[in-house]
Amino acid sequence: MVHMRYIDMDTQAPSGPKPDFKDITLFDQETGEPFIFTAKEQEFFWRQGFTHVPKRSPERRRELREKRAKGKPLFNVTCKVCGKVGKILTEPHDPRDIYCETCFAETWGEYLDAHPEVKAIHDKAEQEAAALTEQFEQQGDIS
């Protein structure tokens, strides 16, 4: 099995129509303070395939990321196919097998085309994720 990783340098929309996102009010699980889950953030979550809403405010999430990264080295990586440069927190096992998101998607698509049994599992997971996204959208504003 080929070990492949991708780094999120660009975002690419998942298949299917783009939902109509609207700002919603959520509450930080630690402080109880309200924060706005913006339409732009929701679109980012959708593009990344996330099916949950954030439990912390953007400021708190940034603080926690900075705390986790503090003192840890960043590793420069270059996409194997197109040459885009990015940084990651974990040292890659083989820096020659790093892909940006776009190139990873192409490589993954080619792999799925060559392996129909894996494609069937992948398609089922995509359908389940789409159903969860639809369920989330039907819940509407969570304020």
DRENTORKOL-3810 file (N, C-alpha, C; in nm, 4 decimals):
REM DRENTORKOL-3810
@n.u->0.0844; n.v->-0.1182; n.w->0.0000; ca.u->0.0000; ca.v->0.0000; ca.w->0.0000; c.u->0.0885; c.v->0.1239; c.w->0.0000
@n.u->0.0551; n.v->0.2182; n.w->-0.0832; ca.u->0.1314; ca.v->0.3415; ca.w->-0.0928; c.u->0.0848; c.v->0.4362; c.w->0.0160
@n.u->0.1783; n.v->0.4921; n.w->0.0909; ca.u->0.1454; ca.v->0.5887; ca.w->0.1955; c.u->0.1383; c.v->0.7260; c.w->0.1320
@n.u->0.0191; n.v->0.7869; n.w->0.1352; ca.u->0.0032; ca.v->0.9193; ca.w->0.0775; c.u->-0.0574; c.v->1.0111; c.w->0.1811
@n.u->-0.0132; n.v->1.1352; n.w->0.1817; ca.u->-0.0708; ca.v->1.2372; ca.w->0.2674; c.u->-0.0974; c.v->1.3579; c.w->0.1809
@n.u->-0.1930; n.v->1.4363; n.w->0.2218; ca.u->-0.2112; ca.v->1.5623; ca.w->0.1512; c.u->-0.2079; c.v->1.6754; c.w->0.2514
@n.u->-0.1715; n.v->1.7908; n.w->0.2037; ca.u->-0.1747; ca.v->1.9098; ca.w->0.2855; c.u->-0.2738; c.v->2.0049; c.w->0.2230
@n.u->-0.3500; n.v->2.0716; n.w->0.3063; ca.u->-0.4562; ca.v->2.1591; ca.w->0.2589; c.u->-0.3987; c.v->2.2944; c.w->0.2202
@n.u->-0.3607; n.v->2.3068; n.w->0.0921; ca.u->-0.3102; ca.v->2.4341; ca.w->0.0432; c.u->-0.4214; c.v->2.5096; c.w->-0.0283
@n.u->-0.5057; n.v->2.4384; n.w->-0.0929; ca.u->-0.6232; ca.v->2.4933; ca.w->-0.1596; c.u->-0.7412; c.v->2.4087; c.w->-0.1155
@n.u->-0.8594; n.v->2.4655; n.w->-0.1221; ca.u->-0.9765; ca.v->2.3849; ca.w->-0.0908; c.u->-1.0490; c.v->2.3546; c.w->-0.2198
@n.u->-1.1172; n.v->2.2444; n.w->-0.2209; ca.u->-1.1863; ca.v->2.1997; ca.w->-0.3398; c.u->-1.3226; c.v->2.1496; c.w->-0.2959
@n.u->-1.4281; n.v->2.1986; n.w->-0.3607; ca.u->-1.5636; ca.v->2.1635; ca.w->-0.3199; c.u->-1.5914; c.v->2.0157; c.w->-0.3394
@n.u->-1.6627; n.v->1.9540; n.w->-0.2447; ca.u->-1.7034; ca.v->1.8153; ca.w->-0.2616; c.u->-1.8074; c.v->1.8064; c.w->-0.3730
@n.u->-1.8360; n.v->1.6843; n.w->-0.4129; ca.u->-1.9351; ca.v->1.6668; ca.w->-0.5181; c.u->-2.0738; c.v->1.7043; c.w->-0.4648
@n.u->-2.1613; n.v->1.7403; n.w->-0.5540; ca.u->-2.2967; ca.v->1.7780; ca.w->-0.5154; c.u->-2.3123; c.v->1.9282; c.w->-0.5109
@n.u->-2.4362; n.v->1.9735; n.w->-0.5063; ca.u->-2.4599; ca.v->2.1177; ca.w->-0.5051; c.u->-2.4153; c.v->2.1804; c.w->-0.3735
@n.u->-2.3704; n.v->2.3033; n.w->-0.3839; ca.u->-2.3257; ca.v->2.3760; ca.w->-0.2652; c.u->-2.4472; c.v->2.4212; c.w->-0.1863
@n.u->-2.4524; n.v->2.3899; n.w->-0.0566; ca.u->-2.5646; ca.v->2.4339; ca.w->0.0269; c.u->-2.5647; c.v->2.5861; c.w->0.0428
@n.u->-2.6783; n.v->2.6408; n.w->0.0814; ca.u->-2.6910; ca.v->2.7834; ca.w->0.1095; c.u->-2.6616; c.v->2.8048; c.w->0.2571
@n.u->-2.5443; n.v->2.8545; n.w->0.2891; ca.u->-2.5025; ca.v->2.8716; ca.w->0.4277; c.u->-2.5484; c.v->3.0069; c.w->0.4818
@n.u->-2.5849; n.v->3.0072; n.w->0.6101; ca.u->-2.6237; ca.v->3.1299; ca.w->0.6795; c.u->-2.5553; c.v->3.1313; c.w->0.8158
@n.u->-2.5193; n.v->3.2505; n.w->0.8632; ca.u->-2.4583; ca.v->3.2625; ca.w->0.9957; c.u->-2.5531; c.v->3.2070; c.w->1.1023
@n.u->-2.4978; n.v->3.1311; n.w->1.1979; ca.u->-2.5776; ca.v->3.0809; ca.w->1.3101; c.u->-2.5037; c.v->3.1103; c.w->1.4403
@n.u->-2.5773; n.v->3.1202; n.w->1.5484; ca.u->-2.5183; ca.v->3.1473; ca.w->1.6792; c.u->-2.5002; c.v->3.0157; c.w->1.7537
@n.u->-2.3785; n.v->2.9939; n.w->1.8040; ca.u->-2.3464; ca.v->2.8768; ca.w->1.8849; c.u->-2.2908; c.v->2.9268; c.w->2.0182
@n.u->-2.2693; n.v->2.8340; n.w->2.1105; ca.u->-2.2159; ca.v->2.8701; ca.w->2.2411; c.u->-2.0906; c.v->2.7886; c.w->2.2704
@n.u->-1.9873; n.v->2.8571; n.w->2.3186; ca.u->-1.8614; ca.v->2.7930; ca.w->2.3532; c.u->-1.8853; c.v->2.6947; c.w->2.4665
@n.u->-1.8403; n.v->2.5698; n.w->2.4503; ca.u->-1.8651; ca.v->2.4655; ca.w->2.5514; c.u->-1.7922; c.v->2.4926; c.w->2.6821
@n.u->-1.6849; n.v->2.5700; n.w->2.6796; ca.u->-1.6082; ca.v->2.5955; ca.w->2.8013; c.u->-1.6520; c.v->2.7233; c.w->2.8720
@n.u->-1.6786; n.v->2.8288; n.w->2.7944; ca.u->-1.7098; ca.v->2.9579; ca.w->2.8562; c.u->-1.8586; c.v->2.9898; c.w->2.8539
@n.u->-1.9340; n.v->2.9242; n.w->2.7670; ca.u->-2.0766; ca.v->2.9531; ca.w->2.7533; c.u->-2.1056; c.v->3.0788; c.w->2.6730
@n.u->-2.0001; n.v->3.1463; n.w->2.6280; ca.u->-2.0166; ca.v->3.2692; ca.w->2.5506; c.u->-2.0688; c.v->3.2367; c.w->2.4104
@n.u->-2.1607; n.v->3.3188; n.w->2.3598; ca.u->-2.2096; ca.v->3.2964; ca.w->2.2232; c.u->-2.1040; c.v->3.3389; c.w->2.1213
@n.u->-2.1027; n.v->3.2702; n.w->2.0081; ca.u->-2.0182; ca.v->3.3107; ca.w->1.8958; c.u->-2.0920; c.v->3.2775; c.w->1.7670
@n.u->-2.0556; n.v->3.3461; n.w->1.6624; ca.u->-2.1202; ca.v->3.3273; ca.w->1.5328; c.u->-2.0415; c.v->3.2242; c.w->1.4525
@n.u->-2.1099; n.v->3.1205; n.w->1.4084; ca.u->-2.0538; ca.v->3.0220; ca.w->1.3150; c.u->-2.0909; c.v->3.0759; c.w->1.1772
@n.u->-1.9971; n.v->3.1473; n.w->1.1166; ca.u->-2.0266; ca.v->3.2213; ca.w->0.9944; c.u->-2.0520; c.v->3.1303; c.w->0.8750
@n.u->-2.1190; n.v->3.1867; n.w->0.7765; ca.u->-2.1448; ca.v->3.1127; ca.w->0.6526; c.u->-2.0124; c.v->3.0720; c.w->0.5874
@n.u->-1.9126; n.v->3.1608; n.w->0.5966; ca.u->-1.7811; ca.v->3.1307; ca.w->0.5380; c.u->-1.7158; c.v->3.0115; c.w->0.6077
@n.u->-1.7240; n.v->3.0071; n.w->0.7422; ca.u->-1.6697; ca.v->2.8924; ca.w->0.8166; c.u->-1.7457; c.v->2.7646; c.w->0.7825
@n.u->-1.8786; n.v->2.7755; n.w->0.7708; ca.u->-1.9591; ca.v->2.6584; ca.w->0.7364; c.u->-1.9191; c.v->2.6040; c.w->0.6001
@n.u->-1.8926; n.v->2.6945; n.w->0.5060; ca.u->-1.8497; ca.v->2.6500; ca.w->0.3734; c.u->-1.7156; c.v->2.5791; c.w->0.3824
@n.u->-1.6238; n.v->2.6334; n.w->0.4639; ca.u->-1.4952; ca.v->2.5673; ca.w->0.4841; c.u->-1.5150; c.v->2.4269; c.w->0.5408
@n.u->-1.5982; n.v->2.4139; n.w->0.6448; ca.u->-1.6267; ca.v->2.2829; ca.w->0.7038; c.u->-1.6826; c.v->2.1889; c.w->0.5976
@n.u->-1.7745; n.v->2.2395; n.w->0.5164; ca.u->-1.8371; ca.v->2.1579; ca.w->0.4116; c.u->-1.7318; c.v->2.1114; c.w->0.3103
@n.u->-1.6440; n.v->2.2030; n.w->0.2677; ca.u->-1.5394; ca.v->2.1682; ca.w->0.1716; c.u->-1.4439; c.v->2.0634; c.w->0.2278
@n.u->-1.4202; n.v->2.0674; n.w->0.3587; ca.u->-1.3300; ca.v->1.9712; ca.w->0.4215; c.u->-1.3994; c.v->1.8386; c.w->0.4525
@n.u->-1.5320; n.v->1.8345; n.w->0.4384; ca.u->-1.6057; ca.v->1.7113; ca.w->0.4663; c.u->-1.6427; c.v->1.6953; c.w->0.6126
@n.u->-1.6278; n.v->1.8010; n.w->0.6927; ca.u->-1.6636; ca.v->1.7932; ca.w->0.8339; c.u->-1.8156; c.v->1.7907; c.w->0.8465
@n.u->-1.8664; n.v->1.7108; n.w->0.9398; ca.u->-2.0114; ca.v->1.6990; ca.w->0.9574; c.u->-2.0566; c.v->1.7473; c.w->1.0947
@n.u->-1.9697; n.v->1.8170; n.w->1.1662; ca.u->-2.0025; ca.v->1.8651; ca.w->1.3002; c.u->-1.9957; c.v->2.0173; c.w->1.3038
@n.u->-2.0500; n.v->2.0736; n.w->1.4086; ca.u->-2.0365; ca.v->2.2177; ca.w->1.4308; c.u->-1.9296; c.v->2.2369; c.w->1.5379
@n.u->-1.8587; n.v->2.3498; n.w->1.5363; ca.u->-1.7536; ca.v->2.3711; ca.w->1.6366; c.u->-1.8108; c.v->2.3861; c.w->1.7768
@n.u->-1.7359; n.v->2.3384; n.w->1.8743; ca.u->-1.7774; ca.v->2.3481; ca.w->2.0144; c.u->-1.7125; c.v->2.4669; c.w->2.0841
@n.u->-1.6155; n.v->2.5290; n.w->2.0181; ca.u->-1.5449; ca.v->2.6416; ca.w->2.0761; c.u->-1.5457; c.v->2.7591; c.w->1.9792
@n.u->-1.5318; n.v->2.8774; n.w->2.0343; ca.u->-1.5277; ca.v->2.9980; ca.w->1.9517; c.u->-1.4006; c.v->2.9968; c.w->1.8666
@n.u->-1.4001; n.v->3.0711; n.w->1.7571; ca.u->-1.2790; ca.v->3.0762; ca.w->1.6734; c.u->-1.1552; c.v->3.1212; c.w->1.7519
@n.u->-1.1745; n.v->3.2169; n.w->1.8430; ca.u->-1.0616; ca.v->3.2645; ca.w->1.9219; c.u->-1.0057; c.v->3.1528; c.w->2.0102
@n.u->-1.0937; n.v->3.0776; n.w->2.0737; ca.u->-1.0511; ca.v->2.9673; ca.w->2.1613; c.u->-0.9842; c.v->2.8566; c.w->2.0796
@n.u->-1.0385; n.v->2.8260; n.w->1.9618; ca.u->-0.9773; ca.v->2.7235; ca.w->1.8764; c.u->-0.8362; c.v->2.7661; c.w->1.8363
@n.u->-0.8184; n.v->2.8955; n.w->1.8016; ca.u->-0.6866; ca.v->2.9463; ca.w->1.7635; c.u->-0.5894; c.v->2.9358; c.w->1.8817
@n.u->-0.6356; n.v->2.9729; n.w->2.0017; ca.u->-0.5511; ca.v->2.9624; ca.w->2.1210; c.u->-0.5046; c.v->2.8188; c.w->2.1426
@n.u->-0.5958; n.v->2.7243; n.w->2.1300; ca.u->-0.5603; ca.v->2.5836; ca.w->2.1521; c.u->-0.4633; c.v->2.5331; c.w->2.0455
@n.u->-0.4824; n.v->2.5734; n.w->1.9188; ca.u->-0.3894; ca.v->2.5355; ca.w->1.8128; c.u->-0.2504; c.v->2.5899; c.w->1.8413
@n.u->-0.2443; n.v->2.7176; n.w->1.8810; ca.u->-0.1150; ca.v->2.7793; ca.w->1.9106; c.u->-0.0483; c.v->2.7111; c.w->2.0294
@n.u->-0.1275; n.v->2.6741; n.w->2.1288; ca.u->-0.0732; ca.v->2.6063; ca.w->2.2464; c.u->-0.0155; c.v->2.4695; c.w->2.2082
@n.u->-0.0885; n.v->2.3956; n.w->2.1236; ca.u->-0.0396; ca.v->2.2642; ca.w->2.0795; c.u->0.0866; c.v->2.2768; c.w->1.9957
@n.u->0.0940; n.v->2.3818; n.w->1.9140; ca.u->0.2078; ca.v->2.3983; ca.w->1.8229; c.u->0.3278; c.v->2.4653; c.w->1.8888
@n.u->0.3073; n.v->2.5272; n.w->2.0045; ca.u->0.4146; ca.v->2.6023; ca.w->2.0685; c.u->0.5345; c.v->2.5115; c.w->2.0978
@n.u->0.6473; n.v->2.5550; n.w->2.0492; ca.u->0.7701; ca.v->2.4805; ca.w->2.0731; c.u->0.7912; c.v->2.3624; c.w->1.9802
@n.u->0.6934; n.v->2.3318; n.w->1.8978; ca.u->0.7089; ca.v->2.2196; ca.w->1.8044; c.u->0.7595; c.v->2.2728; c.w->1.6712
@n.u->0.8446; n.v->2.1964; n.w->1.6083; ca.u->0.8970; ca.v->2.2427; ca.w->1.4795; c.u->0.7931; c.v->2.2269; c.w->1.3685
@n.u->0.8022; n.v->2.3152; n.w->1.2702; ca.u->0.7214; ca.v->2.3029; ca.w->1.1499; c.u->0.8101; c.v->2.2445; c.w->1.0413
@n.u->0.7540; n.v->2.1580; n.w->0.9602; ca.u->0.8298; ca.v->2.0932; ca.w->0.8546; c.u->0.7820; c.v->2.1443; c.w->0.7195
@n.u->0.8753; n.v->2.1899; n.w->0.6384; ca.u->0.8426; ca.v->2.2334; ca.w->0.5037; c.u->0.8249; c.v->2.1110; c.w->0.4161
@n.u->0.7182; n.v->2.1119; n.w->0.3379; ca.u->0.6924; ca.v->2.0015; ca.w->0.2460; c.u->0.6583; c.v->2.0574; c.w->0.1087
@n.u->0.6828; n.v->1.9759; n.w->0.0083; ca.u->0.6548; ca.v->2.0146; ca.w->-0.1290; c.u->0.5721; c.v->1.9044; c.w->-0.1935
@n.u->0.4668; n.v->1.9448; n.w->-0.2644; ca.u->0.3814; ca.v->1.8472; ca.w->-0.3327; c.u->0.4640; c.v->1.7726; c.w->-0.4371
@n.u->0.4484; n.v->1.6425; n.w->-0.4365; ca.u->0.5214; ca.v->1.5533; ca.w->-0.5253; c.u->0.4883; c.v->1.5804; c.w->-0.6724
@n.u->0.3665; n.v->1.6254; n.w->-0.7006; ca.u->0.3224; ca.v->1.6398; ca.w->-0.8385; c.u->0.3400; c.v->1.7821; c.w->-0.8910
@n.u->0.2834; n.v->1.8809; n.w->-0.8198; ca.u->0.2804; ca.v->2.0172; ca.w->-0.8743; c.u->0.3843; c.v->2.1100; c.w->-0.8138
@n.u->0.4469; n.v->2.0707; n.w->-0.7025; ca.u->0.5520; ca.v->2.1517; ca.w->-0.6436; c.u->0.5071; c.v->2.2596; c.w->-0.5469
@n.u->0.3762; n.v->2.2646; n.w->-0.5115; ca.u->0.3311; ca.v->2.3636; ca.w->-0.4130; c.u->0.3998; c.v->2.3355; c.w->-0.2797
@n.u->0.4281; n.v->2.4430; n.w->-0.2060; ca.u->0.4992; ca.v->2.4319; ca.w->-0.0789; c.u->0.4022; c.v->2.4579; c.w->0.0358
@n.u->0.4168; n.v->2.3823; n.w->0.1444; ca.u->0.3340; ca.v->2.4009; ca.w->0.2627; c.u->0.4120; c.v->2.3630; c.w->0.3869
@n.u->0.3481; n.v->2.3762; n.w->0.5028; ca.u->0.4104; ca.v->2.3417; ca.w->0.6307; c.u->0.3176; c.v->2.2481; c.w->0.7068
@n.u->0.3759; n.v->2.1512; n.w->0.7764; ca.u->0.2989; ca.v->2.0595; ca.w->0.8594; c.u->0.3694; c.v->2.0438; c.w->0.9944
@n.u->0.2941; n.v->1.9996; n.w->1.0951; ca.u->0.3490; ca.v->1.9843; ca.w->1.2296; c.u->0.4191; c.v->1.8508; c.w->1.2522
@n.u->0.3861; n.v->1.7514; n.w->1.1733; ca.u->0.4468; ca.v->1.6199; ca.w->1.1940; c.u->0.5482; c.v->1.5929; c.w->1.0844
@n.u->0.6576; n.v->1.5336; n.w->1.1232; ca.u->0.7612; ca.v->1.5037; ca.w->1.0248; c.u->0.7132; c.v->1.3915; c.w->0.9333
@n.u->0.7163; n.v->1.4139; n.w->0.8031; ca.u->0.6694; ca.v->1.3086; ca.w->0.7120; c.u->0.7664; c.v->1.1909; c.w->0.7100
@n.u->0.7111; n.v->1.0699; n.w->0.7005; ca.u->0.7950; ca.v->0.9499; ca.w->0.6944; c.u->0.8794; c.v->0.9509; c.w->0.5679
@n.u->0.8156; n.v->0.9907; n.w->0.4597; ca.u->0.8854; ca.v->0.9988; ca.w->0.3324; c.u->0.8407; c.v->1.1266; c.w->0.2625
@n.u->0.9191; n.v->1.2323; n.w->0.2720; ca.u->0.8788; ca.v->1.3610; ca.w->0.2154; c.u->0.8500; c.v->1.3562; c.w->0.0657
@n.u->0.8948; n.v->1.2505; n.w->-0.0006; ca.u->0.8696; ca.v->1.2395; ca.w->-0.1445; c.u->0.7259; c.v->1.2000; c.w->-0.1739
@n.u->0.6504; n.v->1.1549; n.w->-0.0743; ca.u->0.5123; ca.v->1.1112; ca.w->-0.0954; c.u->0.4104; c.v->1.2095; c.w->-0.0395
@n.u->0.4384; n.v->1.3379; n.w->-0.0480; ca.u->0.3463; ca.v->1.4410; ca.w->-0.0015; c.u->0.2725; c.v->1.4982; c.w->-0.1213
@n.u->0.1402; n.v->1.5128; n.w->-0.1078; ca.u->0.0564; ca.v->1.5684; ca.w->-0.2135; c.u->-0.0216; c.v->1.6873; c.w->-0.1584
@n.u->-0.0423; n.v->1.7904; n.w->-0.2407; ca.u->-0.1366; ca.v->1.8958; ca.w->-0.2032; c.u->-0.2764; c.v->1.8358; c.w->-0.2209
@n.u->-0.3768; n.v->1.9052; n.w->-0.1735; ca.u->-0.5118; ca.v->1.8495; ca.w->-0.1786; c.u->-0.5580; c.v->1.8206; c.w->-0.3211
@n.u->-0.5286; n.v->1.9106; n.w->-0.4134; ca.u->-0.5723; ca.v->1.8918; ca.w->-0.5522; c.u->-0.5087; c.v->1.7685; c.w->-0.6146
@n.u->-0.3778; n.v->1.7564; n.w->-0.6008; ca.u->-0.3076; ca.v->1.6411; ca.w->-0.6579; c.u->-0.3467; c.v->1.5109; c.w->-0.5883
@n.u->-0.3700; n.v->1.5181; n.w->-0.4564; ca.u->-0.4150; ca.v->1.4001; ca.w->-0.3839; c.u->-0.5496; c.v->1.3535; c.w->-0.4378
@n.u->-0.6412; n.v->1.4497; n.w->-0.4621; ca.u->-0.7737; ca.v->1.4143; ca.w->-0.5137; c.u->-0.7622; c.v->1.3449; c.w->-0.6487
@n.u->-0.6754; n.v->1.3953; n.w->-0.7357; ca.u->-0.6564; ca.v->1.3321; ca.w->-0.8667; c.u->-0.5993; c.v->1.1913; c.w->-0.8519
@n.u->-0.4969; n.v->1.1780; n.w->-0.7691; ca.u->-0.4333; ca.v->1.0479; ca.w->-0.7482; c.u->-0.5316; c.v->0.9491; c.w->-0.6855
@n.u->-0.6086; n.v->0.9983; n.w->-0.5878; ca.u->-0.7076; ca.v->0.9146; ca.w->-0.5214; c.u->-0.8149; c.v->0.8713; c.w->-0.6204
@n.u->-0.8583; n.v->0.9633; n.w->-0.7074; ca.u->-0.9577; ca.v->0.9305; ca.w->-0.8093; c.u->-0.9084; c.v->0.8214; c.w->-0.9036
@n.u->-0.7837; n.v->0.8332; n.w->-0.9442; ca.u->-0.7250; ca.v->0.7304; ca.w->-1.0316; c.u->-0.7187; c.v->0.5959; c.w->-0.9586
@n.u->-0.6828; n.v->0.5995; n.w->-0.8306; ca.u->-0.6768; ca.v->0.4762; ca.w->-0.7515; c.u->-0.8150; c.v->0.4127; c.w->-0.7417
@n.u->-0.9172; n.v->0.4957; n.w->-0.7152; ca.u->-1.0534; ca.v->0.4428; ca.w->-0.7038; c.u->-1.1001; c.v->0.3833; c.w->-0.8362
@n.u->-1.0654; n.v->0.4468; n.w->-0.9466; ca.u->-1.1031; ca.v->0.3932; ca.w->-1.0778; c.u->-1.0403; c.v->0.2567; c.w->-1.1021
@n.u->-0.9182; n.v->0.2379; n.w->-1.0522; ca.u->-0.8479; ca.v->0.1110; ca.w->-1.0713; c.u->-0.8910; c.v->0.0041; c.w->-0.9713
@n.u->-0.9605; n.v->0.0428; n.w->-0.8624; ca.u->-1.0010; ca.v->-0.0521; ca.w->-0.7581; c.u->-1.1492; c.v->-0.0352; c.w->-0.7268
@n.u->-1.2372; n.v->-0.0974; n.w->-0.8053; ca.u->-1.3815; ca.v->-0.0785; ca.w->-0.7871; c.u->-1.4330; c.v->-0.1220; c.w->-0.6501
@n.u->-1.3683; n.v->-0.2173; n.w->-0.5850; ca.u->-1.4144; ca.v->-0.2613; ca.w->-0.4533; c.u->-1.3937; c.v->-0.1511; c.w->-0.3495
@n.u->-1.2845; n.v->-0.0785; n.w->-0.3607; ca.u->-1.2580; ca.v->0.0331; ca.w->-0.2700; c.u->-1.3504; c.v->0.1500; c.w->-0.3051
@n.u->-1.3739; n.v->0.1704; n.w->-0.4348; ca.u->-1.4620; ca.v->0.2785; ca.w->-0.4791; c.u->-1.6028; c.v->0.2601; c.w->-0.4228
@n.u->-1.6514; n.v->0.1366; n.w->-0.4170; ca.u->-1.7848; ca.v->0.1105; ca.w->-0.3623; c.u->-1.7919; c.v->0.1504; c.w->-0.2146
@n.u->-1.6888; n.v->0.1179; n.w->-0.1379; ca.u->-1.6841; ca.v->0.1549; ca.w->0.0039; c.u->-1.6776; c.v->0.3067; c.w->0.0170
@n.u->-1.5952; n.v->0.3694; n.w->-0.0647; ca.u->-1.5788; ca.v->0.5144; ca.w->-0.0630; c.u->-1.7094; c.v->0.5848; c.w->-0.0975
@n.u->-1.7778; n.v->0.5378; n.w->-0.2016; ca.u->-1.9042; ca.v->0.5995; ca.w->-0.2436; c.u->-2.0103; c.v->0.5878; c.w->-0.1348
@n.u->-2.0140; n.v->0.4727; n.w->-0.0669; ca.u->-2.1100; ca.v->0.4548; ca.w->0.0423; c.u->-2.0821; c.v->0.5552; c.w->0.1551
@n.u->-1.9547; n.v->0.5728; n.w->0.1897; ca.u->-1.9177; ca.v->0.6694; ca.w->0.2935; c.u->-1.9543; c.v->0.8115; c.w->0.2516
@n.u->-1.9349; n.v->0.8454; n.w->0.1252; ca.u->-1.9721; ca.v->0.9774; ca.w->0.0737; c.u->-2.1231; c.v->0.9998; c.w->0.0858
@n.u->-2.2019; n.v->0.8977; n.w->0.0544; ca.u->-2.3479; ca.v->0.9089; ca.w->0.0648; c.u->-2.3908; c.v->0.9286; c.w->0.2102
@n.u->-2.3276; n.v->0.8567; n.w->0.3017; ca.u->-2.3596; ca.v->0.8718; ca.w->0.4438; c.u->-2.3239; c.v->1.0123; c.w->0.4927
@n.u->-2.2098; n.v->1.0654; n.w->0.4468; ca.u->-2.1699; ca.v->1.2006; ca.w->0.4850; c.u->-2.2679; c.v->1.3032; c.w->0.4289
@n.u->-2.3135; n.v->1.2832; n.w->0.3055; ca.u->-2.4111; ca.v->1.3745; ca.w->0.2445; c.u->-2.5421; c.v->1.3715; c.w->0.3224
@n.u->-2.5838; n.v->1.2543; n.w->0.3673; ca.u->-2.7070; ca.v->1.2423; ca.w->0.4450; c.u->-2.6930; c.v->1.3159; c.w->0.5787
@n.u->-2.5776; n.v->1.3039; n.w->0.6429; ca.u->-2.5546; ca.v->1.3757; ca.w->0.7687; c.u->-2.5530; c.v->1.5268; c.w->0.7466
@n.u->-2.4943; n.v->1.5709; n.w->0.6369; ca.u->-2.4925; ca.v->1.7138; ca.w->0.6045; c.u->-2.6338; c.v->1.7651; c.w->0.5842
@n.u->-2.7135; n.v->1.6888; n.w->0.5117; ca.u->-2.8533; ca.v->1.7274; ca.w->0.4886; c.u->-2.9291; c.v->1.7343; c.w->0.6208
@n.u->-2.9060; n.v->1.6376; n.w->0.7082; ca.u->-2.9704; ca.v->1.6367; ca.w->0.8395; c.u->-2.9306; c.v->1.7615; c.w->0.9185
@n.u->-2.8031; n.v->1.7988; n.w->0.9139; ca.u->-2.7540; ca.v->1.9179; ca.w->0.9826; c.u->-2.8225; c.v->2.0429; c.w->0.9279
@n.u->-2.8330; n.v->2.0517; n.w->0.7972; ca.u->-2.8952; ca.v->2.1684; ca.w->0.7343; c.u->-3.0425; c.v->2.1795; c.w->0.7713
@n.u->-3.1112; n.v->2.0675; n.w->0.7839; ca.u->-3.2536; ca.v->2.0694; ca.w->0.8174; c.u->-3.2767; c.v->2.1145; c.w->0.9612
@n.u->-3.1750; n.v->2.0986; n.w->1.0468; ca.u->-3.1889; ca.v->2.1418; ca.w->1.1863; c.u->-3.1942; c.v->2.2935; c.w->1.1959
@n.u->-3.1357; n.v->2.3625; n.w->1.0973; ca.u->-3.1413; ca.v->2.5077; ca.w->1.0927; c.u->-3.0591; c.v->2.5742; c.w->1.2000
@n.u->-3.1026; n.v->2.6949; n.w->1.2396; ca.u->-3.0302; ca.v->2.7769; ca.w->1.3369; c.u->-3.0321; c.v->2.7101; c.w->1.4739
@n.u->-2.9141; n.v->2.6990; n.w->1.5352; ca.u->-2.9007; ca.v->2.6325; ca.w->1.6659; c.u->-2.8799; c.v->2.7383; c.w->1.7738
@n.u->-2.9514; n.v->2.8482; n.w->1.7716; ca.u->-2.9273; ca.v->2.9540; ca.w->1.8705; c.u->-3.0147; c.v->2.9445; c.w->1.9882
END
